[in-house]
Amino acid sequence: MLQYVLYNGEWDSVVPYTDTLKNLDKLNLKESYLYTPWFTNDQHSGFQMVYSGVIYVTFKGAGHMVPQNKRAEALNLFTAVLDGHPGFTQKQE
């Protein structure tokens, strides 16, 4: 099954994560589970929500340029997506 990954920084004033949530609601996708936290090195990194075909992730404390603001967390997300883990709970060394 093909999955898309959308992400936002929670402090993004250019594209607020609440706007992305509103647009996802308009698509009438089936939710697999609601907002749940995800972690990097046992630190709370943000929240995730899984829909049918879409994984939506927020980054705590990040602005518009997530990989620049939160490098370890962005690498965690990237690695988890490549590994096929929808939970994004793996640890980085």
N, CA, C and O atoms as CSV, one atom per row, in Angstrom:
chain,resi,resn,atom,element,x,y,z
A,1,MET,N,N,0.838,-1.182,0.000
A,1,MET,CA,C,0.000,0.000,0.000
A,1,MET,C,C,0.884,1.248,0.000
A,1,MET,O,O,1.833,1.348,0.778
A,2,LEU,N,N,0.570,2.174,-0.860
A,2,LEU,CA,C,1.308,3.420,-0.958
A,2,LEU,C,C,0.892,4.351,0.172
A,2,LEU,O,O,-0.297,4.557,0.413
A,3,GLN,N,N,1.877,4.911,0.862
A,3,GLN,CA,C,1.588,5.864,1.927
A,3,GLN,C,C,2.320,7.163,1.641
A,3,GLN,O,O,3.464,7.163,1.187
A,4,TYR,N,N,1.647,8.263,1.912
A,4,TYR,CA,C,2.255,9.582,1.813
A,4,TYR,C,C,2.550,10.063,3.218
A,4,TYR,O,O,1.815,9.755,4.156
A,5,VAL,N,N,3.625,10.817,3.361
A,5,VAL,CA,C,3.983,11.387,4.653
A,5,VAL,C,C,3.920,12.901,4.531
A,5,VAL,O,O,4.600,13.495,3.693
A,6,LEU,N,N,3.107,13.515,5.363
A,6,LEU,CA,C,3.025,14.971,5.466
A,6,LEU,C,C,3.577,15.360,6.821
A,6,LEU,O,O,3.356,14.655,7.806
A,7,TYR,N,N,4.293,16.470,6.886
A,7,TYR,CA,C,4.767,16.911,8.189
A,7,TYR,C,C,4.747,18.430,8.275
A,7,TYR,O,O,4.842,19.130,7.266
A,8,ASN,N,N,4.623,18.916,9.492
A,8,ASN,CA,C,4.632,20.342,9.786
A,8,ASN,C,C,5.371,20.579,11.090
A,8,ASN,O,O,5.367,19.736,11.987
A,9,GLY,N,N,6.003,21.734,11.181
A,9,GLY,CA,C,6.486,22.192,12.472
A,9,GLY,C,C,5.313,22.786,13.232
A,9,GLY,O,O,4.467,23.458,12.642
A,10,GLU,N,N,5.252,22.546,14.532
A,10,GLU,CA,C,4.137,23.066,15.322
A,10,GLU,C,C,4.201,24.580,15.483
A,10,GLU,O,O,3.191,25.202,15.812
A,11,TRP,N,N,5.372,25.192,15.258
A,11,TRP,CA,C,5.520,26.641,15.374
A,11,TRP,C,C,5.567,27.317,14.016
A,11,TRP,O,O,6.030,28.452,13.902
A,12,ASP,N,N,5.096,26.636,12.993
A,12,ASP,CA,C,5.154,27.149,11.620
A,12,ASP,C,C,4.082,28.208,11.403
A,12,ASP,O,O,2.892,27.895,11.423
A,13,SER,N,N,4.487,29.448,11.199
A,13,SER,CA,C,3.522,30.522,10.963
A,13,SER,C,C,3.182,30.668,9.478
A,13,SER,O,O,2.214,31.345,9.131
A,14,VAL,N,N,3.964,30.042,8.602
A,14,VAL,CA,C,3.717,30.117,7.158
A,14,VAL,C,C,2.616,29.136,6.761
A,14,VAL,O,O,1.668,29.508,6.069
A,15,VAL,N,N,2.743,27.881,7.201
A,15,VAL,CA,C,1.729,26.851,6.958
A,15,VAL,C,C,1.428,26.198,8.305
A,15,VAL,O,O,2.042,25.187,8.643
A,16,PRO,N,N,0.494,26.756,9.082
A,16,PRO,CA,C,0.194,26.196,10.401
A,16,PRO,C,C,-0.322,24.764,10.297
A,16,PRO,O,O,-1.048,24.414,9.367
A,17,TYR,N,N,0.068,23.944,11.271
A,17,TYR,CA,C,-0.340,22.537,11.226
A,17,TYR,C,C,-1.857,22.393,11.317
A,17,TYR,O,O,-2.412,21.410,10.825
A,18,THR,N,N,-2.535,23.357,11.937
A,18,THR,CA,C,-3.995,23.289,12.020
A,18,THR,C,C,-4.635,23.424,10.628
A,18,THR,O,O,-5.685,22.836,10.371
A,19,ASP,N,N,-4.015,24.186,9.748
A,19,ASP,CA,C,-4.523,24.287,8.370
A,19,ASP,C,C,-4.381,22.961,7.639
A,19,ASP,O,O,-5.268,22.566,6.883
A,20,THR,N,N,-3.265,22.275,7.865
A,20,THR,CA,C,-3.073,20.963,7.235
A,20,THR,C,C,-4.119,19.982,7.750
A,20,THR,O,O,-4.661,19.193,6.976
A,21,LEU,N,N,-4.408,20.023,9.057
A,21,LEU,CA,C,-5.436,19.145,9.612
A,21,LEU,C,C,-6.805,19.426,8.994
A,21,LEU,O,O,-7.550,18.497,8.683
A,22,LYS,N,N,-7.131,20.692,8.817
A,22,LYS,CA,C,-8.415,21.050,8.198
A,22,LYS,C,C,-8.498,20.515,6.775
A,22,LYS,O,O,-9.543,20.013,6.362
A,23,ASN,N,N,-7.406,20.618,6.021
A,23,ASN,CA,C,-7.411,20.112,4.649
A,23,ASN,C,C,-7.479,18.593,4.603
A,23,ASN,O,O,-8.114,18.033,3.709
A,24,LEU,N,N,-6.839,17.923,5.546
A,24,LEU,CA,C,-6.950,16.465,5.610
A,24,LEU,C,C,-8.386,16.044,5.910
A,24,LEU,O,O,-8.873,15.058,5.358
A,25,ASP,N,N,-9.061,16.786,6.780
A,25,ASP,CA,C,-10.460,16.487,7.096
A,25,ASP,C,C,-11.339,16.605,5.861
A,25,ASP,O,O,-12.290,15.840,5.703
A,26,LYS,N,N,-11.029,17.558,4.980
A,26,LYS,CA,C,-11.816,17.753,3.764
A,26,LYS,C,C,-11.688,16.578,2.792
A,26,LYS,O,O,-12.552,16.377,1.939
A,27,LEU,N,N,-10.609,15.805,2.922
A,27,LEU,CA,C,-10.407,14.656,2.025
A,27,LEU,C,C,-11.224,13.435,2.435
A,27,LEU,O,O,-11.290,12.453,1.695
A,28,ASN,N,N,-11.847,13.493,3.614
A,28,ASN,CA,C,-12.685,12.397,4.125
A,28,ASN,C,C,-11.934,11.067,4.170
A,28,ASN,O,O,-12.475,10.029,3.788
A,29,LEU,N,N,-10.689,11.106,4.636
A,29,LEU,CA,C,-9.908,9.881,4.786
A,29,LEU,C,C,-10.282,9.181,6.086
A,29,LEU,O,O,-10.660,9.821,7.067
A,30,LYS,N,N,-10.172,7.877,6.075
A,30,LYS,CA,C,-10.450,7.098,7.283
A,30,LYS,C,C,-9.247,7.194,8.223
A,30,LYS,O,O,-8.114,6.938,7.815
A,31,GLU,N,N,-9.499,7.565,9.487
A,31,GLU,CA,C,-8.426,7.672,10.462
A,31,GLU,C,C,-8.138,6.302,11.068
A,31,GLU,O,O,-9.056,5.597,11.487
A,32,SER,N,N,-6.855,5.928,11.113
A,32,SER,CA,C,-6.471,4.681,11.764
A,32,SER,C,C,-6.325,4.892,13.264
A,32,SER,O,O,-6.755,4.059,14.061
A,33,TYR,N,N,-5.723,6.002,13.639
A,33,TYR,CA,C,-5.713,6.411,15.040
A,33,TYR,C,C,-5.469,7.902,15.129
A,33,TYR,O,O,-4.905,8.512,14.221
A,34,LEU,N,N,-5.902,8.479,16.238
A,34,LEU,CA,C,-5.797,9.918,16.430
A,34,LEU,C,C,-4.402,10.301,16.870
A,34,LEU,O,O,-3.509,9.459,16.956
A,35,TYR,N,N,-4.225,11.573,17.145
A,35,TYR,CA,C,-2.931,12.099,17.571
A,35,TYR,C,C,-2.309,11.243,18.665
A,35,TYR,O,O,-2.895,11.046,19.730
A,36,THR,N,N,-1.129,10.745,18.389
A,36,THR,CA,C,-0.348,10.046,19.404
A,36,THR,C,C,1.070,10.605,19.356
A,36,THR,O,O,1.534,11.011,18.291
A,37,PRO,N,N,1.761,10.632,20.486
A,37,PRO,CA,C,3.112,11.186,20.497
A,37,PRO,C,C,4.110,10.268,19.809
A,37,PRO,O,O,3.904,9.056,19.741
A,38,TRP,N,N,5.186,10.844,19.301
A,38,TRP,CA,C,6.312,10.059,18.787
A,38,TRP,C,C,7.578,10.623,19.404
A,38,TRP,O,O,7.600,11.768,19.854
A,39,PHE,N,N,8.644,9.811,19.424
A,39,PHE,CA,C,9.829,10.141,20.205
A,39,PHE,C,C,11.112,9.948,19.409
A,39,PHE,O,O,11.179,9.122,18.499
A,40,THR,N,N,12.118,10.720,19.764
A,40,THR,CA,C,13.482,10.565,19.262
A,40,THR,C,C,14.384,10.568,20.486
A,40,THR,O,O,14.376,11.520,21.266
A,41,ASN,N,N,15.164,9.497,20.657
A,41,ASN,CA,C,16.055,9.366,21.823
A,41,ASN,C,C,15.308,9.606,23.133
A,41,ASN,O,O,15.790,10.338,23.998
A,42,ASP,N,N,14.149,9.002,23.279
A,42,ASP,CA,C,13.301,9.103,24.475
A,42,ASP,C,C,12.815,10.516,24.766
A,42,ASP,O,O,12.339,10.783,25.870
A,43,GLN,N,N,12.921,11.420,23.811
A,43,GLN,CA,C,12.414,12.785,23.955
A,43,GLN,C,C,11.184,12.964,23.067
A,43,GLN,O,O,11.171,12.541,21.911
A,44,HIS,N,N,10.163,13.592,23.622
A,44,HIS,CA,C,8.940,13.842,22.860
A,44,HIS,C,C,9.265,14.730,21.664
A,44,HIS,O,O,9.775,15.837,21.835
A,45,SER,N,N,8.974,14.253,20.454
A,45,SER,CA,C,9.326,14.969,19.231
A,45,SER,C,C,8.143,15.630,18.549
A,45,SER,O,O,8.328,16.510,17.709
A,46,GLY,N,N,6.936,15.222,18.895
A,46,GLY,CA,C,5.745,15.762,18.259
A,46,GLY,C,C,4.629,14.744,18.313
A,46,GLY,O,O,4.599,13.867,19.177
A,47,PHE,N,N,3.712,14.879,17.368
A,47,PHE,CA,C,2.566,13.976,17.319
A,47,PHE,C,C,2.429,13.400,15.916
A,47,PHE,O,O,2.916,13.970,14.940
A,48,GLN,N,N,1.756,12.257,15.839
A,48,GLN,CA,C,1.503,11.615,14.555
A,48,GLN,C,C,0.041,11.208,14.478
A,48,GLN,O,O,-0.594,10.911,15.490
A,49,MET,N,N,-0.473,11.199,13.272
A,49,MET,CA,C,-1.829,10.761,13.018
A,49,MET,C,C,-1.786,9.958,11.724
A,49,MET,O,O,-1.200,10.398,10.735
A,50,VAL,N,N,-2.396,8.801,11.731
A,50,VAL,CA,C,-2.382,7.945,10.551
A,50,VAL,C,C,-3.783,7.880,9.958
A,50,VAL,O,O,-4.753,7.557,10.643
A,51,TYR,N,N,-3.865,8.190,8.686
A,51,TYR,CA,C,-5.093,8.075,7.904
A,51,TYR,C,C,-4.885,6.958,6.887
A,51,TYR,O,O,-3.792,6.400,6.790
A,52,SER,N,N,-5.923,6.635,6.135
A,52,SER,CA,C,-5.772,5.658,5.068
A,52,SER,C,C,-4.915,6.275,3.965
A,52,SER,O,O,-5.367,7.158,3.236
A,53,GLY,N,N,-3.681,5.803,3.850
A,53,GLY,CA,C,-2.789,6.274,2.799
A,53,GLY,C,C,-1.952,7.485,3.145
A,53,GLY,O,O,-1.094,7.873,2.352
A,54,VAL,N,N,-2.169,8.109,4.319
A,54,VAL,CA,C,-1.432,9.315,4.696
A,54,VAL,C,C,-0.983,9.206,6.152
A,54,VAL,O,O,-1.774,8.874,7.035
A,55,ILE,N,N,0.283,9.487,6.385
A,55,ILE,CA,C,0.805,9.621,7.741
A,55,ILE,C,C,1.101,11.096,7.930
A,55,ILE,O,O,1.853,11.683,7.152
A,56,TYR,N,N,0.515,11.704,8.962
A,56,TYR,CA,C,0.723,13.120,9.233
A,56,TYR,C,C,1.502,13.263,10.540
A,56,TYR,O,O,1.108,12.716,11.570
A,57,VAL,N,N,2.606,13.997,10.488
A,57,VAL,CA,C,3.511,14.126,11.626
A,57,VAL,C,C,3.745,15.595,11.922
A,57,VAL,O,O,3.970,16.391,11.010
A,58,THR,N,N,3.693,15.959,13.210
A,58,THR,CA,C,4.075,17.313,13.615
A,58,THR,C,C,5.386,17.240,14.389
A,58,THR,O,O,5.685,16.245,15.049
A,59,PHE,N,N,6.154,18.314,14.292
A,59,PHE,CA,C,7.441,18.424,14.976
A,59,PHE,C,C,7.347,19.496,16.056
A,59,PHE,O,O,7.146,20.675,15.763
A,60,LYS,N,N,7.493,19.079,17.281
A,60,LYS,CA,C,7.445,19.993,18.420
A,60,LYS,C,C,8.606,20.988,18.345
A,60,LYS,O,O,9.762,20.590,18.201
A,61,GLY,N,N,8.294,22.281,18.443
A,61,GLY,CA,C,9.316,23.310,18.480
A,61,GLY,C,C,9.955,23.660,17.148
A,61,GLY,O,O,10.951,24.383,17.112
A,62,ALA,N,N,9.398,23.158,16.054
A,62,ALA,CA,C,9.986,23.432,14.736
A,62,ALA,C,C,9.141,24.448,13.977
A,62,ALA,O,O,7.925,24.526,14.151
A,63,GLY,N,N,9.812,25.217,13.138
A,63,GLY,CA,C,9.139,26.169,12.286
A,63,GLY,C,C,8.918,25.595,10.902
A,63,GLY,O,O,8.659,24.402,10.747
A,64,HIS,N,N,9.023,26.453,9.896
A,64,HIS,CA,C,8.727,26.075,8.520
A,64,HIS,C,C,9.782,25.131,7.916
A,64,HIS,O,O,9.468,24.324,7.042
A,65,MET,N,N,11.003,25.236,8.377
A,65,MET,CA,C,12.080,24.415,7.810
A,65,MET,C,C,12.503,23.349,8.824
A,65,MET,O,O,13.527,23.481,9.494
A,66,VAL,N,N,11.698,22.298,8.920
A,66,VAL,CA,C,11.894,21.262,9.933
A,66,VAL,C,C,13.300,20.662,9.916
A,66,VAL,O,O,13.911,20.581,10.982
A,67,PRO,N,N,13.856,20.235,8.771
A,67,PRO,CA,C,15.194,19.642,8.800
A,67,PRO,C,C,16.275,20.583,9.322
A,67,PRO,O,O,17.289,20.128,9.852
A,68,GLN,N,N,16.068,21.879,9.179
A,68,GLN,CA,C,17.038,22.837,9.701
A,68,GLN,C,C,16.837,23.054,11.202
A,68,GLN,O,O,17.810,23.189,11.944
A,69,ASN,N,N,15.574,23.089,11.652
A,69,ASN,CA,C,15.264,23.352,13.047
A,69,ASN,C,C,15.448,22.146,13.947
A,69,ASN,O,O,15.913,22.280,15.079
A,70,LYS,N,N,15.092,20.976,13.460
A,70,LYS,CA,C,15.091,19.745,14.267
A,70,LYS,C,C,15.758,18.613,13.487
A,70,LYS,O,O,15.084,17.732,12.954
A,71,ARG,N,N,17.072,18.646,13.428
A,71,ARG,CA,C,17.821,17.707,12.584
A,71,ARG,C,C,17.675,16.255,13.023
A,71,ARG,O,O,17.404,15.387,12.193
A,72,ALA,N,N,17.848,15.979,14.309
A,72,ALA,CA,C,17.766,14.588,14.788
A,72,ALA,C,C,16.368,14.024,14.568
A,72,ALA,O,O,16.212,12.876,14.153
A,73,GLU,N,N,15.364,14.831,14.846
A,73,GLU,CA,C,13.985,14.379,14.677
A,73,GLU,C,C,13.651,14.164,13.202
A,73,GLU,O,O,12.967,13.201,12.854
A,74,ALA,N,N,14.132,15.060,12.331
A,74,ALA,CA,C,13.893,14.912,10.893
A,74,ALA,C,C,14.572,13.649,10.364
A,74,ALA,O,O,13.997,12.932,9.545
A,75,LEU,N,N,15.786,13.375,10.828
A,75,LEU,CA,C,16.472,12.150,10.426
A,75,LEU,C,C,15.717,10.928,10.929
A,75,LEU,O,O,15.623,9.927,10.218
A,76,ASN,N,N,15.182,10.991,12.133
A,76,ASN,CA,C,14.387,9.897,12.684
A,76,ASN,C,C,13.179,9.612,11.800
A,76,ASN,O,O,12.896,8.456,11.487
A,77,LEU,N,N,12.465,10.664,11.397
A,77,LEU,CA,C,11.305,10.496,10.520
A,77,LEU,C,C,11.725,9.910,9.178
A,77,LEU,O,O,11.108,8.960,8.697
A,78,PHE,N,N,12.767,10.468,8.569
A,78,PHE,CA,C,13.249,10.000,7.269
A,78,PHE,C,C,13.642,8.527,7.327
A,78,PHE,O,O,13.256,7.744,6.458
A,79,THR,N,N,14.401,8.152,8.340
A,79,THR,CA,C,14.832,6.763,8.498
A,79,THR,C,C,13.645,5.838,8.735
A,79,THR,O,O,13.582,4.744,8.173
A,80,ALA,N,N,12.702,6.277,9.569
A,80,ALA,CA,C,11.528,5.457,9.852
A,80,ALA,C,C,10.686,5.235,8.602
A,80,ALA,O,O,10.163,4.141,8.391
A,81,VAL,N,N,10.555,6.261,7.778
A,81,VAL,CA,C,9.792,6.117,6.534
A,81,VAL,C,C,10.484,5.120,5.604
A,81,VAL,O,O,9.826,4.260,5.018
A,82,LEU,N,N,11.800,5.231,5.466
A,82,LEU,CA,C,12.534,4.297,4.601
A,82,LEU,C,C,12.475,2.872,5.127
A,82,LEU,O,O,12.461,1.923,4.344
A,83,ASP,N,N,12.440,2.712,6.456
A,83,ASP,CA,C,12.359,1.386,7.061
A,83,ASP,C,C,10.947,0.825,7.054
A,83,ASP,O,O,10.750,-0.357,7.335
A,84,GLY,N,N,9.961,1.659,6.735
A,84,GLY,CA,C,8.587,1.191,6.672
A,84,GLY,C,C,7.884,1.127,8.009
A,84,GLY,O,O,6.894,0.407,8.141
A,85,HIS,N,N,8.363,1.857,9.010
A,85,HIS,CA,C,7.749,1.852,10.330
A,85,HIS,C,C,6.779,3.017,10.476
A,85,HIS,O,O,7.212,4.169,10.511
A,86,PRO,N,N,5.479,2.748,10.563
A,86,PRO,CA,C,4.525,3.846,10.708
A,86,PRO,C,C,4.520,4.459,12.100
A,86,PRO,O,O,3.961,5.539,12.293
A,87,GLY,N,N,5.138,3.785,13.081
A,87,GLY,CA,C,5.094,4.289,14.446
A,87,GLY,C,C,6.123,5.337,14.770
A,87,GLY,O,O,5.947,6.084,15.732
A,88,PHE,N,N,7.203,5.425,13.998
A,88,PHE,CA,C,8.261,6.409,14.206
A,88,PHE,C,C,8.766,6.422,15.643
A,88,PHE,O,O,8.958,7.496,16.212
A,89,THR,N,N,8.983,5.269,16.236
A,89,THR,CA,C,9.422,5.236,17.631
A,89,THR,C,C,10.836,4.708,17.764
A,89,THR,O,O,11.300,4.496,18.884
A,90,GLN,N,N,11.531,4.491,16.674
A,90,GLN,CA,C,12.883,3.946,16.763
A,90,GLN,C,C,13.845,4.952,17.350
A,90,GLN,O,O,13.620,6.159,17.264
A,91,LYS,N,N,14.920,4.458,17.950
A,91,LYS,CA,C,15.924,5.333,18.547
A,91,LYS,C,C,17.054,5.571,17.569
A,91,LYS,O,O,17.405,4.698,16.775
A,92,GLN,N,N,17.618,6.767,17.638
A,92,GLN,CA,C,18.800,7.111,16.854
A,92,GLN,C,C,20.016,7.033,17.747
A,92,GLN,O,O,19.953,7.454,18.903
A,93,GLU,N,N,21.105,6.515,17.258
A,93,GLU,CA,C,22.342,6.429,18.044
A,93,GLU,C,C,23.183,7.653,17.850
A,93,GLU,O,O,24.262,7.759,18.433
